[in-house]
């Protein structure tokens, strides 16, 4: 019963009812005015000519009343016809839009509504824009799943080859063999952790350690990354503006460590050895901090810079293989998600063959209590 009611042309019925009501109200108003005017006419006729209208007046009143109701009936017929015509002009394009949105709901993102003019045309343009966005997101999801399958297949295939080789006697169970298997397992573990980080919502983030001091962040970067950069003959230069003295970043330790570690790892993997690697902390406005991670990037094409934060994006396969490192292509995507989820921003720019990744985050409000530096360690 409810399904049948939903399929009724409610808009047509509403417009017919509205126009009919208008004509009826006008007819009642005309009839009321006619009755008043007929009484006035009789009074003037008697006063002016000192006669009694009698039967002639009654015939006049009946004839005018008949014509009045005839005009009202004709008006009602025209009102219903006009309502149906106007409704069809409105409902027909809306019906097309309804069918378009129904196909979108069923997953057909390639459907488009017919372009029209007026308010309905603007609505059609909005629906088409929504369909295009959904189609683009579906294509990105398909690519994401395909890339994810490829990324997971690579270490799994390697591990399967190692185990089959061990069974067939091709490999010997020595320290070198177990080191190869451990390397593939670490790659697989890192990849799964990166995927988990991409799926975290702001509510899932650990907020128990808010207020990480800028000074501690700098010391932590130098302590954990300076040796790794030196081992690859890379010069790491960390700078901080005096204006950030005593300030704290309004972000959980877990999120901040994810951001910095992914950016430092990216810099360590792809930086040119003949150029300095720089980490620069400076003020951004009155309540923000700007972190710039800069390194030489001669082999990075400028056309690829806008896609650096896309999931699984790599500039080239040879660029990754030449470094002999496992790269999931998720690091910068995780950085972008973490920055946007906390109200910050991140962007990449290529200036004079140097890649600058600029991260902007909020500083802790002065009213908040700042923890002692020894207590402001990132959450595990």
C-alpha positions in Angstrom: 0.0 0.0 0.0 2.8 2.4 0.9 4.7 1.6 -2.3 1.6 2.4 -4.3 1.2 5.7 -2.5 4.8 6.6 -3.2 4.3 6.1 -6.9 1.4 8.6 -7.1 2.1 11.9 -9.0 1.9 14.0 -5.9 3.4 17.1 -7.5 0.7 17.0 -10.2 -2.1 16.5 -7.7 -0.8 19.3 -5.5 -0.6 21.8 -8.4 -4.1 20.8 -9.6 -5.5 21.2 -6.0 -3.8 24.6 -5.6 -5.1 26.0 -8.9 -8.6 24.6 -8.3 -8.6 26.2 -4.8 -7.6 29.5 -6.3 -10.3 29.4 -9.0 -12.9 28.4 -6.4 -11.9 31.2 -4.0 -12.1 33.7 -6.9 -15.6 32.3 -7.8 -16.8 32.7 -4.3 -15.4 36.2 -4.1 -17.1 37.1 -7.4 -20.4 35.6 -6.3 -20.2 37.5 -3.0 -19.5 40.8 -4.8 -22.3 40.0 -7.3 -24.9 39.5 -4.6 -23.9 42.8 -3.0 -23.9 44.7 -6.3 -27.4 43.2 -7.2 -28.9 44.5 -4.0 -27.3 47.9 -4.6 -28.6 47.9 -8.1 -32.2 47.2 -6.9 -32.1 50.0 -4.4 -30.8 52.6 -6.9 -33.4 51.5 -9.5 -36.3 52.0 -7.0 -34.9 55.3 -5.7 -34.2 56.8 -9.2 -37.3 55.7 -11.1 -39.6 55.1 -8.1 -40.5 51.7 -9.5 -40.4 48.1 -8.2 -38.0 46.0 -10.4 -39.9 42.8 -9.6 -39.6 40.0 -12.2 -37.3 41.9 -14.6 -34.7 42.3 -11.8 -35.1 38.6 -10.8 -34.5 37.5 -14.4 -31.4 39.7 -14.7 -30.0 38.3 -11.4 -30.6 34.7 -12.5 -28.9 35.2 -15.9 -25.8 36.9 -14.4 -25.6 34.2 -11.7 -25.8 31.5 -14.4 -23.1 33.2 -16.5 -20.9 33.6 -13.4 -21.0 29.9 -12.5 -20.4 29.0 -16.1 -17.3 31.1 -16.2 -16.2 29.5 -12.9 -16.6 26.0 -14.3 -14.7 26.9 -17.5 -12.0 28.5 -15.3 -11.8 25.2 -13.3 -11.3 23.2 -16.4 -8.6 25.5 -17.7 -7.0 25.5 -14.2 -6.8 21.7 -14.2 -5.5 21.6 -17.8 -2.9 24.3 -17.1 -1.8 22.5 -13.9 -1.3 19.3 -15.8 0.7 21.0 -18.5 2.9 23.0 -16.2 3.4 20.0 -14.0 4.5 17.9 -16.9 7.1 20.5 -17.9 8.5 20.4 -14.4 8.1 16.7 -13.5 9.5 15.3 -16.7 13.1 16.6 -16.2 12.8 15.9 -12.5 11.8 12.3 -13.4 15.0 12.1 -15.5 17.0 13.3 -12.5 15.2 10.8 -10.3 16.1 7.9 -12.6 19.7 9.2 -12.8 20.1 9.3 -9.0 18.5 5.9 -8.8 21.2 4.5 -11.1 23.8 6.3 -9.1 22.4 4.6 -6.0 22.7 1.2 -7.7 26.4 1.9 -8.5 26.2 3.1 -12.1 28.6 6.1 -11.8 28.9 6.6 -15.6 25.3 7.9 -15.9 24.8 11.6 -16.6 21.6 13.7 -16.5 20.6 15.8 -19.5 21.8 19.4 -19.4 19.0 21.8 -19.1 18.4 25.5 -18.3 17.0 27.2 -15.1 16.9 25.8 -11.6 16.4 22.2 -12.8 19.4 22.6 -15.1 21.6 23.7 -12.1 20.3 20.7 -10.2 21.2 18.4 -13.2 24.7 20.0 -13.3 25.1 19.3 -9.5 24.0 15.7 -10.0 26.4 15.3 -12.9 29.2 16.7 -10.8 28.3 14.2 -8.0 28.3 11.4 -10.5 31.7 12.4 -11.8 33.2 12.6 -8.3 31.8 9.2 -7.4 33.1 7.7 -10.7 36.5 9.2 -10.0 36.5 7.8 -6.4 35.4 4.4 -7.7 38.3 4.4 -10.1 40.7 5.4 -7.4 39.3 2.7 -5.1 39.8 0.1 -7.9 43.3 1.3 -8.4 43.9 1.2 -4.7 42.7 -2.4 -4.4 44.8 -3.4 -7.4 47.9 -1.7 -6.1 47.2 -3.1 -2.6 47.0 -6.6 -4.1 50.2 -6.1 -6.0 52.0 -4.7 -2.9 50.9 -7.7 -0.8 51.6 -10.2 -3.5 55.3 -9.2 -3.9 56.6 -10.2 -0.4 54.2 -13.1 -0.2 55.5 -14.5 -3.5 59.1 -14.0 -2.3 58.4 -15.8 0.9 56.7 -18.6 -1.0 59.7 -18.9 -3.3 62.1 -19.0 -0.3 60.1 -21.8 1.4 59.7 -23.8 -1.8 63.4 -23.4 -2.4 64.2 -24.6 1.1 62.0 -27.6 0.6 63.6 -28.5 -2.7 67.1 -28.0 -1.3 67.9 -24.9 -3.5 68.5 -22.8 -0.4 70.3 -23.6 2.7 68.9 -22.7 6.1 71.8 -20.4 7.0 72.0 -16.9 8.5 71.8 -15.2 5.0 68.6 -17.1 4.1 66.9 -16.2 7.3 67.9 -12.6 6.8 66.2 -12.6 3.4 63.0 -14.0 4.9 63.2 -11.5 7.8 63.5 -8.7 5.3 60.4 -9.7 3.4 58.5 -10.2 6.6 59.5 -6.8 7.8 58.3 -5.4 4.5 55.0 -7.1 4.9 54.6 -5.9 8.5 55.4 -2.3 7.5 52.9 -2.5 4.7 50.1 -3.7 6.9 50.8 -1.1 9.5 50.7 1.6 6.8 47.4 0.4 5.6 46.0 0.4 9.2 47.2 4.0 9.6 45.4 5.0 6.4 42.1 3.7 7.8 42.4 5.5 11.2 39.8 8.2 11.8 40.4 11.2 14.0 38.4 9.5 16.7 40.8 6.5 16.6 43.9 8.7 17.2 45.5 8.6 20.5 44.9 12.0 22.2 46.3 11.2 25.6 49.7 13.0 24.9 48.6 16.4 23.6 51.2 19.1 23.7 54.5 18.0 22.3 57.2 20.6 22.7 59.0 21.8 19.5 62.3 21.5 21.2 61.7 17.9 22.1 60.6 17.1 18.5 63.9 18.6 17.2 66.0 16.6 19.6 64.1 13.5 18.8 64.6 14.0 15.1 68.4 14.5 15.5 68.7 11.6 17.9 66.9 9.0 15.8 67.8 10.1 12.3 71.2 11.8 12.3 73.0 8.4 12.4 70.9 7.0 9.5 71.6 10.0 7.3 75.4 9.8 8.1 75.4 6.1 7.2 74.2 7.0 3.7 76.6 10.0 3.4 73.8 12.5 3.6 74.1 15.8 5.5 71.1 16.5 7.8 70.6 20.1 8.9 67.9 20.8 11.5 66.9 24.4 12.2 64.3 26.0 14.5 63.2 29.7 14.7 63.7 31.5 18.1 60.0 32.4 18.0 59.2 28.7 18.7 61.0 28.6 22.0 58.8 27.2 24.7 56.0 26.3 22.3 54.2 23.0 21.9 52.5 21.4 19.0 48.8 20.6 19.6 48.9 17.0 18.3 49.2 13.5 19.8 52.7 12.0 20.0 51.6 9.0 17.9 50.3 11.2 15.0 53.3 13.5 15.1 55.8 10.6 15.0 53.9 9.1 12.1 54.2 12.4 10.2 57.8 13.1 10.9 59.0 9.5 10.5 57.3 9.1 7.1 58.8 12.4 5.9 62.2 11.6 7.2 62.1 8.1 5.7 61.1 9.6 2.3 63.9 12.1 2.5 66.4 9.4 3.5 65.3 7.1 0.6 65.2 9.7 -2.3 67.5 12.6 -1.4 70.4 13.5 -3.7 73.7 12.7 -1.9 75.3 16.0 -3.1 72.7 18.3 -1.5 71.9 19.1 2.1 68.8 17.7 3.7 67.1 20.3 5.8 64.4 20.2 8.4 63.2 23.8 9.2 60.8 24.8 12.0 59.3 28.3 11.9 56.3 30.2 13.0 53.1 30.3 10.8 50.9 33.1 12.0 50.3 33.5 15.7 49.1 30.0 16.5 50.8 27.8 14.0 54.1 26.0 13.2 55.5 25.4 9.7 57.8 22.4 9.2 59.7 22.2 5.9 61.4 19.0 4.9 63.7 19.9 2.0 66.1 17.7 0.0 67.7 17.5 -3.5 65.5 15.8 -6.0 67.0 16.1 -9.5 65.3 13.0 -10.8 61.8 14.1 -9.7 59.8 15.4 -12.7 57.7 18.5 -12.0 54.6 16.9 -13.5 54.7 14.3 -10.7 54.7 16.6 -7.8 50.9 17.0 -7.5 50.6 13.2 -7.2 53.1 12.6 -4.5 50.4 12.3 -1.8 48.3 9.7 -3.8 48.2 6.2 -2.4 50.8 3.8 -3.9 52.2 6.5 -6.2 55.8 6.3 -7.2 57.7 8.5 -9.5 59.3 5.6 -11.3 60.0 1.9 -10.6 63.6 2.3 -11.4 63.9 5.1 -8.9 62.7 2.7 -6.2 64.7 -0.3 -7.3 67.8 1.7 -7.7 67.7 2.6 -4.0 67.3 -1.1 -3.1 64.6 -0.3 -0.6 61.1 -1.5 0.0 58.7 1.4 -0.6 54.9 0.9 -0.2 54.0 4.2 -1.7 51.8 5.0 1.3 54.1 7.2 3.4 53.1 10.6 2.1 49.5 9.6 1.8 49.5 8.8 5.5 51.1 12.2 6.2 48.4 14.0 4.3 45.6 12.1 6.1 47.1 12.7 9.5 47.6 16.5 8.8 44.1 17.1 7.4 42.4 15.0 10.2 43.9 17.4 12.8 43.1 20.6 10.9 46.6 21.0 9.5 47.8 21.0 5.9 50.6 19.6 3.8 51.9 20.4 0.3 54.8 19.7 -1.9 56.7 22.0 -4.2 59.8 21.7 -6.4 62.1 24.7 -6.5 65.4 24.6 -8.3 65.6 20.8 -8.2 64.9 20.7 -4.5 61.7 19.1 -3.1 60.1 21.0 -0.3 57.3 19.3 1.7 55.6 21.9 3.9 53.6 20.8 6.9 51.5 23.3 8.9 50.1 22.4 12.3 48.6 24.2 15.2 50.4 25.2 18.3 49.0 24.5 21.8 47.0 27.4 23.1 48.9 29.4 25.8 46.1 28.7 28.3 46.9 25.0 28.3 49.4 23.6 30.7 52.7 22.7 29.0 54.2 19.4 30.1 57.8 19.1 31.1 60.1 18.2 28.2 60.9 14.9 29.7 57.2 14.0 29.9 56.4 15.0 26.3 57.6 11.9 24.6 55.6 10.5 21.8 53.1 7.8 22.6 54.3 4.3 21.8 
